[in-house]
Amino acid sequence: MFTLVRGQDEPRVTLDTSEFNRQVLDGNVDSILVVEGKSVRGSLRSAYMRDGEEYRYFRATVPSDVSEERVAEWEAIGINVDAEWPDSPWWSNLIFVLPWVILIVFWFWVLRSMQGGGNKAFQFGRSKAKLISPDTPKVTFEDVAGADEAKEELSEVIEFLKDPKRFGRLGGRLPKGVLLIGPPGTGKTLLAKAVAGEAGRPFFQMSGSDFVEMFVGVGASRVRDLFEQGKAHAPCIIFIDEIDAVGRHRGAGLGGGHDEREQTLNQLLVEMDGFEANEGVILLAATNRPDVLDPALLRPGRFDRQVVVDAPDVKGREQILRVHARKLPLTDDVALDVIAKGTPGLSGADLANICNEAALLAAKGGAEKVSMSDFEQAKDKVMLGTERRSMVLTENERKLTAYHEAGHAVIGLRVPGLDPIHKVSIVPRGRALGITASLPQEDRHSYTKDWLQAQLCMLFGGRVAEEMIFGEDKVTTGAGNDIERATSMARRMVTRFGMSEVVGLMAVGDSDQEVFLGRDVMQRREVSEHTAQLVDQEVKRILDEAHARAREVLEAEMDLLTRIAEALLQVETLDRDDVAALAVGDPLPPREALPAFNDAGDSSGKGSPGDAEPGADAAGASDDDGASASGGDEGTSDADGGTDEEAEAVAPLRRTPGSAEPAPGRGPSLAEDPEPDAMRG
């Protein structure tokens, strides 16, 4: 070994296998060190000559591992043999063991996950409900305004949770469910947040769309898990937002995913009021589509209370404005009560948007506080749409639009019973080329026959003005939406409200029922051909009378029609004071003149050409030929009034994406608010 160690730094000769074996057989090898079984090195007894140099040390590689028998042979002939057998690294053994360990751990986890039913494997069946922490910033009932009745109903539920003995001493029980019903933006989810902040009990929040996914059985499993969590934290509140996503009417079975949704709904029905009672678990749900919910879901014992959260009245709107204006620096001239009176039918979300837009307008103008003018501009922007002053119109288009809007305005001024004119403008807003807007002086809850007839007359004012000024061959597509709305209104007067002496007090036809909402697959006709013909004749008679009445009024007020149209061509926008002055023959106050238009539609200070069709204005939605022309109603009645059928009767149009109406939610639509006082065109 001393020889081997001493020769570590000596020059070595590399021997091939045959030469190494020859040296061993000749007895010239003195010692051998075997490294890792194959590599050997050692010392020679006599020097080995190569290329004229002498070597006393060598290295060699044997073709196979050095066995113990071979080592014994070398030692037998007097060779000192030593070997280095390095230990195997720890990770080399782990390579063989680790896959088995991973496989065992994986199956152990799967088996534990599957305990309690195969639907819980991989956590797909676990509820996605979120437990609202007490540390979360709280929304209280002080942050909710304009829904006093709903707050009172929910306050009772909270008091029951805090002191059940007070209500249970006379045999009362905890309500099992509370359903919040109302149009979008009225504060249903905000009320639920306030309940979470006021209750002081565990509050689980979940969306109706979180139940059903691509795997069969997941929805029902999540319902079970949700109520298991609720029972573990009882007494508690479970809130399901947009419950119509899972609680739709069961029935026809058309459409994909129907069976899975029904299975989820059935499990929800059982958990709410099944064989086993859920004591101490209150289900709070919200929807804006109560008409599509399954009747079994709505019955007492499941939803004991149905709280209507409707659009606020004038007092509620003022309270909502004060809540949202608390964080805004206001000037002394801001009158929130005036703004509330000028925003009938708007929801809480719309009013919050008005406050935000007013703050943005003030900041854009560099003001330190938000003024009343900012609120007025924001109100018009939200209710009427954004002005498009860069849109270029030809002089002929401006004249057509001006007389069309003037026709609506004259009818609004001279026909008794109509609401006061709020604004008339030929400035394009959204996809509308002009607007005539009226605001009710008070909230209206029902609608008389003469009021509906006056509305029909006002709808035809724009078309009649075009006929009188430009001739019947020069009328435009701008009245398309007016005609559509008038036709629908007249038809509902005949078929739903019994306002026709010929048809009488009879509801003609069934309400529209969509089969995909769970209604009957087969639709049946309940009226005869003769009755249907009578309905058509009565609808045409009502429309013809409204058209003739509008022509009679405009012929008698030709001077007023001309004054309003010329004023619109001069200043483009008239407010209520301007219209009132023109109505009594007074001149408008002097204003800065607008740039003149040439025949090509160019004007100084105007932008690039717009995309509106010639002759199309705010009077109607886009026609079959694609002429864009419409605006919604602005300043219609408060949504508190009337039944759903009344609202549909006076509201023939529902705004849909791609129409010429403003975006949904921009002011009270005719579908939601039954007073078509305001016309765009």
Order of alpha helices (4+ residues) and beta strands (2+ residues): alpha-beta-alpha-beta-beta-beta-alpha-beta-alpha-beta-alpha-alpha-beta-alpha-beta-alpha-beta-alpha-beta-alpha-beta-alpha-alpha-alpha-alpha-alpha-beta-beta-alpha-alpha-alpha-alpha-alpha-beta-alpha-alpha
